[in-house]
């Protein structure tokens, strides 16, 4: 009888500890979500808020550096400091420019609107810091975005040798022009790595290339599989169980994946773009299915490509 009472007492203690831990986790998520909502509410282009003329004017009265450089505290954004060897990778709007220092690079985009793009980049920077602190996400950005005013010659140099990686073709039209561009200092994702997304082109590019670009470099099969599955499950859980703005990651979902199975998130400004504000429930469902397919195919490709490591 004493033995049974002791077991019951221990079981009760374990349950109480489990409940306490669960409440702590829920509280932390709730608190972080509230903080993120405040970040988004302060962004003048997010749903439920309006852009005021005062906010617009405050953006455009800032002084610009009308020269071919920008100082961000520890690195000069100079033509001669960028690494011009080879093609520069671009997405639909942004391009990635390495520097002479392999530890850092810049993401650059032409600013064509009345400040909405800059505000979305600023909102993304704040959201990135919150996700990094509360959910242990990994990102590339290491400093806030900057607005620069570039010359014709600088724009022409930036527009040379651009390549759309997921479409496997060069960028034909000129991407950059004299005027305002947005630049943000980033840390390049570890090599090897590959972009994974859930649009048709991104999925096709990923599955066509991930064997040679990632799996062939995997040294520890168990670690790679565990990390990748954990990253997938974490992402699915967050998008499903946490309300906006975390679920906004389902909009044009994309991450880099390295040879250790880690996710590196990018382009959080999609959570602030007016064209992508409305999030339909089926978007989250589609991304969940997309990640399920990745998880299901993982075992097949590992068994096929890593048998020589056993």
Order of alpha helices (4+ residues) and beta strands (2+ residues): alpha-alpha-beta-beta-beta-alpha-beta-alpha-beta-beta-beta-beta-alpha-alpha-beta-beta-alpha
